[in-house]
Amino acid sequence: MSDLNERTHPTSAEGKAAPAVDLKLEIVVIPVSDVDRAKQFYAKLGWRLDADFAGPDDYRVIQFTPPGSNTSVIFGKNVTRAAPGSAQGLYLVVSDIEAARNALLSRGVTISEAFHAGGDVHVGPDEPYLFGRVRLSGPDPERGSYRSYASFSDPDGNGWLLQEVTTRLPGRVAADSTTFTSSSDLAAAFRRAAAAHGEHEKRNGGQHDANWPDWYADYIVKEQAGEPLPL
C-alpha cells in the first residue's frame, strides 16, 4: 500500500515544476544539392561565414549567420537526409520591408515584391498564398507589425520570407531587455518614436515637450516588449 501511495502521490519535491532552463535556438539545417553553389549564394546575401569544415567519410559543414541574428544556418555534405529545397517558410524578421528588399536587390538577389496577406480563401496549387491566404501586392496598407512580407529562394528552392516586425506581441520579448543589432534598426525605432511623439504633442495643444528624450525611450522600450505604447 505504501508503494502504491508513493507511485500515485509524488513527494512535494517531485511535484514541483522544474526550474526554467534557457534553450536558445542555435542552428537551422538547410538541405542543399551543391555545397559550393549554396556557399556562394549565402555569401552574396551578406551573411557572415562562420565555418567551412571538411571531415572523413565525405563530410563537410558550412555555417552562415544572418546580420543581427543569434541563430545560424548550416548546410553541407552528409549533414542531413532531407531533400534539397525542402526547407520552407524560413522567416527573417526586418524592421523595414522595403529597405530589406532593396538591400538584397542591390546584391543581385532575386526577391518578390513586398506583399501582405488577404482574406482566408481556398487557392489552387499554382497560386501564391501565405498560410492559405492570398498574397496581395504591396506592404500592408496600415504597415501593421507582422503583416508585410517578401520572399526569395536559394538555388535549391529552400524558401525564405522577410517579415516586417516593428511592434512585438505581448510576452514575446522580455520587458527588461531592449536591444538593437544594427544602427539602421535603431534609427527606424527613433523614426517611429518621432512620428508617435508628434501626435503626442498635437494632443497636448502643439506645445514642445521638453521631456521628449524620456518619452522616446519609454516608447522604444515598450514597443519592443509589446507593451501598451505611451500616448
N, C-alpha and C positions, 0 to 999 in steps of 0.2 A: 504493500500500500504506500509506503514511504517513497519507493522508487517511482510509482505512478505519479505521486504528487510532485516529485522533482521534475519529471518529464513534462507534465501538463501545466505546472505553475513555476515558471523560471524564477530564479532569485532576482532580487531587486537590481543587482549588478548586471545580470543577463538581460533584464527587461529594459534597461536604459538604452537610449539611442546612442550609437557610436558617434564620436565627435567628427565633425566635418573635416575632410581632408582635401586639400587643393588638388584638383585634377585639371591640369592645363593642357588643352589640345595642342599638340606639338607638330604632328605630321599628317598630311593628306597624301595618299599614294595616287599617282596619275599613271594609268596604263598606256604605254606608247609602243609603236612598232619600230621606229627608227630613233635610236637614242640621240645620235648627233644632230639629227634634224630637229628634234624636240629641244635639245640644248640651245641651238641657235634661236629658236622661236622664243623661248622664255628669257633668254638674254636680251633679245630685241625688245621685250616688254619693259626692260629696265629693272628687272628683278635682280636681287643680289645672289650671285653664285656662291654658295657656302661650301660645297664639296663636290668632288668628282673622283670617286674611289673605284678601283677595279680589284677583284679578288679571284680566288680559284674557282674552278667549275664555271667559267664564262659568266662571272657575276660582276655587275657594275651598278653603282648607285650614284645619282646626281641629285643634289639638293639646291633648291632656289627658295628665296623668301621675298614676297611682295613688299614694296616700300611701306613702312608703318605697320607691318603685320607681325604678330607674335607667333603665328603659325606658318610653317614652311610646307613646301611640296617636294616629294621625291619621285623619281622615275628611274628606269634603267633596264638592265637585262637580268632576268631571273629575280625580279623584285616582287612581282605579283602575277597571279594566274588570270587576272581579269582581262577581258578582251580589250585591245586598244580602242580608245574612243568611247568606252562605256561609262566614263565618269561624266555625269551631267549635273546641272544645277549647282555649280560651284560658285558661291557668292563672294564678291569682293565689294566691301562697303566703301563708299566715297561720299564726300561732303558736297560735291558739285558734279552732277552727272555730265553736264556739257564740258566742263573743264577736263574731267577724266577722259571723256571721249576724244577731245581734241589732243590730249597728250598722247594717247595711243595712236591716233591717226598720224601724228607727226613722226611717229616711229615706224610708220609703214604697216600698221596692223589693220586688218580688215575688221570692222566692227559695225554693228547695226546702228541705225538712227536711234535716238532716245525714244522710249515708248512707255506707256502706262497701261494698266490692265483695265479692260472694260467689264461689262456685266457677265454674270455666270451664264454660259451657253455651252451647247454641245458643238464641238468643232470637228472637222474632218482631219484625217491623219496628216495632210499636207498644209493645213492652215496654221499660222503662228498662234501660239497660245502660251499662257502662263498659269499653271495650276488650274487648267480647264477654263481659263478666261481669255478672251480675245485681246491681242496686243493692239492698242490704239496709238497712232502716231503722235510723237512729241512727248515731252515730260508731262507729269501730272499737272493739269491746269492750275491747281492751287499750290503746287510744289509741296504737297504734303509729305512728311517724312515716311520712308519705306515705300513710296509709291511710284518712283521713277526708275527706269531701268535702261540698260543697253546690253547687248550680248555679243560675244565673239567665241571662236573656237580655235583650238590649236590644230596643227596639221593632221592629227589623227581623228579630230572631231570631238575631243573632250570639250564640254560646253561650260563656258563661264558667263556669269551675269554680274554686271555692275549694278549696285543698288544704292540710290541716294538716301542717306540717313543723316538727318540734321538734329532731330529730337528723339531721344531713345524712349521706348515704352517704359513705364514704371517698373522698377525692380531689375532692369537689365544691366545697370551699371551701379556700382557702389557709390553712394552719395558722398562719401568722404574721399573719393579718388577722382580727380578731374585731370585728364591727360590729353595732350595733343602730340602726335608723332611727326608733324611737319608744320612749317611756317604757314603754308597755304591753308591747312585746316584751321589753324588758329586765326588767321586773317579772315576766313569765311565766318567763323564764330563771332568775331568782332563786328563784321558787317551785319549779321543778323541781329546782334545785340543793338547796334546803332539804329537800325530800322525800327526795332521794337521800342527803343528809348525815345525816338522821335514821336511815336504815337503816345508814349507816356507823357512827354512834355505838352503835347497838344491837349491831352485830357486835363492837364493842370494849368490851363489858360495860356499855354505857349511860353511860360516863364522858363528861363535857363535853370537847369538842375545842376547846382554846384557839386552835388554828390554823385555825379554820373559815373565816376570810376567804380564806386561801391555797387551801383545799380547794374553796370555792365558785368562786374564779377559775379554778382548774385544770379543774373540771367544766364550766364555761360555755364556756371556750375549746375544750376537746376535743369537747364536744357539737356546737358549730357547725362544727368542722372534720371531724366524722365519725370521730374517733379513739376508741380504747378509753377508756371512762369510768373514773374512779378508783373504787375500792371502799372 
